[in-house]
Amino acid sequence: MKIKRFLERKTAYLFILPALILIILFSIWPIVASLRYAFFDLQLNDQARSDLYTEASYNLRLHNETIDYIRYYLNIDESVVQTDEAHQAIAELRQQVDAFDEYVETNVVQGLEPVVSIDQEKETEITRHKNEIIAGLESFYTLEDEFYSPEDMMAVVGEFNTSLIQSNYMGLENFERVMTDHRVRSTLTFTLIFTFVSVFFELILGLALALIMNKAMAGRGLIRTVSLIPWAIPTSVAAMMWSYLYDGSSGIVANLFANIGIVEQSTDLLLQSSKALLAIIIADVWKTTPYMALLLLAGLQTIPNSLYESSSLEGANRWHQFRYITLPLLKTSIFVALLFRTLDAFRVFDLIYVLTGGGPGGTTESISIYAYKVMFAQTRFGYGAAIVLIMALAVGLITWLYVKSLNVKLIED
């Protein structure tokens, strides 16, 4: 009996377990990983910073490759040099290389690990061996003799510096750099301007569209279907459509703006920062106003018609009904619509990336595009993760401001 009661109490947890696992794998874990990267100087194009190192480490794979190449070039030089002094120097260099290799094999190697952690004593000893080999080679190539390729040999021996990996833990330095990065400030300013201007017009137009779609009229279903078409189009496809409309030579919208005086020439639309911002906002408002209308329409349909009928009997006109009935009862839906759209607009990437690529001169570069360029174009994942986390904090601040300004209770008493 106790087992049966236990299973009945825990059955609900079994049903939500798959959802919890998905949330942990695809939401919580990426956030934790990003937070971890943000405290390191992680750069994939640099072997010494291509992983997270909290202490000094040594790349054994690169060490073995370097040793093999040094021995290879010494063998070639031995067949080229003519003097006894040079042959003696090669013999001494071989002894130094063998001693270094033996030390690493005896004291540093740990199983099959390609990169191992080392303490201060081992780091000092490795540095000593490395410096002796470099000094010996530099002295060797000053001899009066013929050599195979001194430049290649010195380039190879320089890999010892790369093999010795220092800790790339930076603490809060990435976040300090973000705070002082003028490009972060400029992209964040542009993103905020774009977000609040576009969301403002989307709210006004979306509310008007929702009121129209909520009216009892002939063809209401067709109106709803047609009005949602822009939102159903993928953003990248919509951006390509608008890029053709904004084309300076044959774009309809670009030529229309030139005729009515918004731009001097049709080719200026995407080549001037203020006009490019206007073009991006127009495309975004056209694309996402139906989404805003859909969210608000769901809220409008929860308002009982009896409230409007009783207010009409008491002499309330349309404006009074909208102000004292519709808006107060629609406040929660407005909060949800504003929150969803603001967070989505703040993370804008594909629309701007396709339309302007962040140009002209980076003036329409959003914070998401800048983070993408840092992480994937420059492969600076540590600094990029710090930028992304700053974005997350900005998103949290925006949510808090909406909750406070609209006085919305997230949890009912």
Beta strands, then each sheet from edge to edge (+ up, - down):
strand 1: 57-59
strand 2: 115-117
strand 3: 164-165
sheet 1: 2+ 1- 3+
end
